[in-house]
Amino acid sequence: MNTNTPTRSTSPILQQGQRWSRFAPLLIATAGTIFLLARPGACPSGGCALTAALAGITPDPVTDASPGWRFTALNGTTYSDESQQGHITVIAYWATWCPPCRKEIPVLTGVHERFRERGVTVLGVSMDELPSETLASKANDLGIAYPVIQGESAPLFFGPIDAIPTLVILDREGRVALRHTGFLPARDLDKAITQLL
């Protein structure tokens, strides 16, 4: 008998216990998250209240905006924490090759058209590694009506972008009200913005 080879128990009770033990880290992490979010002041920027209102949406952790953020759109217009004071800013990290990002473009265009007169700015930060002329052409072909920023050279002011699409919504004071990774349906995005108006 080889003593270096682990053995598996054939006892049904022990096998059932081994199956449940796989879920223990997930259960502990879930319980810890609920405990932390239930504490008063857990979300000082108001993100938890906004998130609770959006049924079924699991946002990324909310952080405060980085002071001094600044983006320059392909058309040369600069958007910054100073220029956006008093505005709600929706920052969408996306790429031309990303199917959920492409699905989100009409949603963001709708937000841009419905809410821009009410002080809402939509910015599309492209994570493509394309020359600016090519990106501008692709954005035009995709029907993007809001400002597009070449993101490969833009600093990540609101934390790392681990997946796209990622939305960051800043309230009128420049605080992060919502950060969400994945496609966000129009009705949920509209709800989030309407709460901040």
C-alpha positions as CSV (number, residue, x, y, z in Angstrom):
1,M,0.0,0.0,0.0
2,N,1.3,3.4,-1.0
3,T,1.3,5.7,2.1
4,N,1.8,8.9,0.0
5,T,-1.6,8.6,-1.7
6,P,-4.5,10.2,0.1
7,T,-7.4,8.0,0.8
8,R,-11.1,8.8,0.4
9,S,-13.6,7.7,3.0
10,T,-16.4,5.5,1.8
11,S,-18.6,6.4,4.7
12,P,-21.8,8.2,3.5
13,I,-21.8,10.5,6.6
14,L,-18.2,11.6,6.1
15,Q,-18.8,12.1,2.3
16,Q,-21.8,14.3,3.0
17,G,-19.7,16.3,5.5
18,Q,-17.0,16.7,2.9
19,R,-19.5,18.0,0.4
20,W,-20.8,20.6,2.8
21,S,-17.3,21.7,3.8
22,R,-16.8,23.0,0.2
23,F,-19.5,25.6,0.9
24,A,-18.2,26.7,4.2
25,P,-15.9,29.6,2.9
26,L,-18.8,30.9,0.8
27,L,-21.2,30.8,3.8
28,I,-18.7,32.5,6.1
29,A,-18.0,35.3,3.5
30,T,-21.7,35.9,2.9
31,A,-22.4,36.1,6.6
32,G,-19.5,38.5,7.1
33,T,-20.7,40.7,4.3
34,I,-24.2,40.9,5.7
35,F,-22.8,41.7,9.1
36,L,-20.6,44.5,7.7
37,L,-23.3,46.1,5.6
38,A,-25.8,46.0,8.5
39,R,-23.7,48.2,10.6
40,P,-24.7,51.9,10.8
41,G,-22.4,54.0,8.6
42,A,-21.2,51.1,6.6
43,C,-21.8,53.0,3.3
44,P,-20.9,56.7,4.1
45,S,-21.4,57.8,0.5
46,G,-25.0,56.6,0.3
47,G,-24.3,53.7,-2.1
48,C,-26.0,51.1,0.1
49,A,-29.2,53.0,0.2
50,L,-29.2,53.4,-3.5
51,T,-28.3,49.8,-4.0
52,A,-31.1,48.6,-1.8
53,A,-33.6,50.4,-3.9
54,L,-32.3,48.6,-7.0
55,A,-33.8,45.1,-6.5
56,G,-31.7,42.3,-7.9
57,I,-28.6,44.4,-8.5
58,T,-25.4,43.4,-6.7
59,P,-23.0,46.3,-7.0
60,D,-19.3,46.4,-6.6
61,P,-17.9,47.8,-3.4
62,V,-18.6,51.5,-3.3
63,T,-15.6,53.8,-2.8
64,D,-15.3,57.6,-2.6
65,A,-14.3,59.3,-5.8
66,S,-10.7,60.0,-6.4
67,P,-10.1,63.7,-5.9
68,G,-8.7,65.4,-9.0
69,W,-10.1,63.0,-11.6
70,R,-9.9,64.2,-15.2
71,F,-10.8,62.7,-18.6
72,T,-10.4,64.2,-22.1
73,A,-12.9,63.0,-24.7
74,L,-12.0,62.2,-28.3
75,N,-13.5,65.5,-29.3
76,G,-11.1,67.4,-27.0
77,T,-13.6,68.3,-24.3
78,T,-12.2,67.8,-20.7
79,Y,-14.4,66.4,-17.9
80,S,-13.2,66.5,-14.3
81,D,-14.3,66.5,-10.7
82,E,-14.4,70.3,-10.9
83,S,-16.4,70.6,-14.2
84,Q,-18.9,68.0,-13.1
85,Q,-19.7,69.6,-9.7
86,G,-23.5,69.8,-9.5
87,H,-23.9,67.2,-12.2
88,I,-24.6,63.5,-12.0
89,T,-21.9,61.7,-14.0
90,V,-22.3,58.2,-15.4
91,I,-18.9,56.7,-16.4
92,A,-19.2,53.5,-18.5
93,Y,-16.0,51.4,-18.9
94,W,-16.5,49.4,-22.1
95,A,-14.8,48.0,-25.3
96,T,-15.9,47.7,-28.9
97,W,-15.3,43.9,-28.8
98,C,-17.4,43.3,-25.7
99,P,-20.9,42.0,-26.4
100,P,-22.5,43.1,-23.1
101,C,-20.9,46.5,-23.6
102,R,-22.4,46.8,-27.1
103,K,-25.8,45.8,-25.6
104,E,-25.4,48.6,-23.1
105,I,-24.7,51.4,-25.7
106,P,-28.4,52.0,-26.5
107,V,-29.2,52.1,-22.8
108,L,-26.5,54.7,-22.2
109,T,-27.5,56.6,-25.3
110,G,-31.1,56.7,-23.9
111,V,-29.9,58.0,-20.6
112,H,-27.8,60.6,-22.4
113,E,-30.8,61.8,-24.4
114,R,-33.4,61.7,-21.5
115,F,-31.4,63.1,-18.7
116,R,-28.7,65.5,-20.1
117,E,-31.0,68.5,-19.7
118,R,-31.4,67.6,-16.1
119,G,-27.7,67.7,-15.3
120,V,-26.6,64.1,-16.1
121,T,-23.5,63.5,-18.1
122,V,-22.7,60.1,-19.7
123,L,-19.0,59.3,-20.4
124,G,-17.8,56.2,-22.2
125,V,-14.3,55.2,-21.3
126,S,-13.1,52.7,-23.9
127,M,-10.7,50.0,-22.8
128,D,-9.8,49.2,-26.4
129,E,-6.1,49.6,-27.5
130,L,-7.0,51.5,-30.7
131,P,-5.7,54.7,-32.2
132,S,-8.1,57.5,-31.4
133,E,-9.2,57.9,-35.1
134,T,-10.2,54.2,-35.2
135,L,-12.0,54.4,-31.9
136,A,-13.9,57.5,-33.0
137,S,-15.0,55.7,-36.2
138,K,-16.1,52.6,-34.3
139,A,-18.0,54.6,-31.7
140,N,-19.7,56.4,-34.6
141,D,-20.6,53.1,-36.3
142,L,-22.0,51.8,-33.0
143,G,-24.2,54.9,-32.7
144,I,-22.7,56.3,-29.5
145,A,-24.1,59.8,-28.9
146,Y,-22.3,60.5,-25.6
147,P,-18.6,61.5,-25.2
148,V,-16.0,58.7,-25.6
149,I,-12.7,58.7,-23.8
150,Q,-9.7,56.6,-24.8
151,G,-9.3,54.6,-21.6
152,E,-6.1,52.7,-22.3
153,S,-4.2,55.8,-21.3
154,A,-6.7,57.1,-18.7
155,P,-5.8,56.5,-15.1
156,L,-8.2,54.3,-13.1
157,F,-9.6,57.0,-10.8
158,F,-12.3,54.8,-9.3
159,G,-10.4,51.7,-8.6
160,P,-9.4,48.7,-10.8
161,I,-11.6,47.7,-13.6
162,D,-11.6,43.9,-13.4
163,A,-14.3,43.3,-15.9
164,I,-16.4,45.2,-18.4
165,P,-18.9,46.7,-18.7
166,T,-18.4,48.5,-15.4
167,L,-20.5,51.6,-14.5
168,V,-19.6,54.2,-12.0
169,I,-22.2,56.8,-11.1
170,L,-21.2,59.9,-9.3
171,D,-23.7,62.1,-7.4
172,R,-23.9,65.9,-7.7
173,E,-21.2,66.2,-5.0
174,G,-18.8,63.9,-6.9
175,R,-19.2,60.9,-4.5
176,V,-19.5,57.4,-5.9
177,A,-23.2,56.5,-5.6
178,L,-23.1,53.2,-7.5
179,R,-20.4,51.0,-9.0
180,H,-21.7,48.0,-11.0
181,T,-20.0,45.4,-13.1
182,G,-22.0,43.7,-15.8
183,F,-24.9,44.8,-18.0
184,L,-27.4,47.0,-16.2
185,P,-30.9,47.1,-17.7
186,A,-32.3,50.5,-18.6
187,R,-35.1,50.5,-15.9
188,D,-32.5,49.9,-13.2
189,L,-30.1,52.5,-14.5
190,D,-33.0,55.0,-14.8
191,K,-34.0,54.2,-11.2
192,A,-30.5,54.9,-9.9
193,I,-30.2,58.2,-11.8
194,T,-33.7,59.3,-10.8
195,Q,-32.9,58.8,-7.1
196,L,-30.0,61.2,-7.5
197,L,-31.8,64.0,-9.3
